[in-house]
Amino acid sequence: MDYETIICFEIHVELNTETKLFCRCSTRYGAPPNSQVCPICTGQPGALPVLNRKAVEYCVRAGKATHCSINRTSGFARKNYFYPDLPKGYQISQYERPFCEKGYLEITGDDGNPYAVGIRRIHLEEDAGKLVHSANSFEESDYSLVDYNRSGVPLLEIVADHTRNHLHSVHEARSYLEKMRQILRYIEVSDCTIEQGQFRCDVNISIRPKGTQSFGNRAEIKNMASFKSIMDALEYEIKRQVKTLESRGQIFQETRLFDEEKRVTVPMRSKEDAPDYRYFPDPDLVDIEIDEAYVQHIQNSMPELPEETVNRLTEEFGIPINDARILVKDKSIADFFAACAGYCEDTEKLSRWIIKELFKLLNEASMPIQKCPVSPEAFSQLINSVSKGEITDNIGRTVLEEMFKTGGSPDSIIDERGLTPIHDTNALERLLDEVMEENSQVASQINQGMAKPIDFLIGQVMKKTQGRANPKKARELLHKRLPHFS
Ligand SMILES: [Zn+2]
């Protein structure tokens, strides 16, 4: 039987506000444990929360970027549960009245066409603290430590809509996560660094026989540390569910964990054990009224979205749309390109060199472009030298490698390494004399009208000079000597 897969994400995104959601503690990552805490974010009696205005702005920004409608009145609710990383015994979240609802995110669907994935809601809530368990797992340890630095950091929760344009495959799931992360970075609400827990997701997954309308029981998978784990967990879970139904087994509504070592999902708790959070409006916080002018202001001050950047790069700099799409995958790369483009005449060569040569070096060094030792000025100088034919592509690559290592300018590296190009007519003539003499047979073939060996002779000149001869000029000079080709 054929099955349809229904995938639905809940994404948690840590906002990059300076301070926490309800107090003025810093949100800086990596500070010593419990150094960024106060009575509010550690839940001391009598402490009162005060809402961070910036976090609301970022939430509305995320809503507008994903075509949500913004609720005029919103409010916070208490989600009650008990866990040592939650000092108040409840988390301040949003329940019935989130800031944003009913949006969509456009991805490329499995059939290659644009597909608008439904988003049910985006709301704001506070993060919990972090438990630190004994580092030595062999040693019996009867305690764990808790770090409240993360307690109260603002989180966006973005919930996809399983009833409206859901995701059908692992491939669509990946596109959705990548696009979401890209947009959140573009609108500058979060760095979405997965390793620092700034972009985390839980996923619901169910299958149903193709053509049926009712949903099958769904499994929720938690605890996935990377994009790869999410994709592996989905692959595994789809196969497991199909196999279960094929063998007339039953799929239970349950929460499962992904075992990072065995690469399988394992049951964690069934629906019956699901906690009842007893939500109720938080009496310490007033409702928030959002008026049209405020939404308009956010819309007007919204940074450029990825598709807009693609349009700008193709229109302003005339580069191919596929190159532009690759460059905008990471905002910092698009920014690097734009910074270089101001100094470059051949912007198409510029984009090719970023995509082919610079990416290669960055990948090899596992370095983000923000830390790239080559400045846009130096990179454009190099591209200009290559596109004017002053140096060959090969020498250009050698120079770029050195620039990447030392951060030096192309001119000084060309000087130091003796890579100065040979443009001098007399010198080039002498070189041509030499190679024609050494390859007299080839030279006579050319004299008889054969064009192909010309490349061979130029190749010999390049070889003799370790690529320093100006090939364009050498070719011109050679043509002049050969009446057939002048
Ligand atoms: Zn605090």
Residues whose N, C-alpha, C, O or C-beta is under 5 A from the ligand:
A	BS01	ZN	C23 R24 C25 Q36 V37 C38 I40 C41
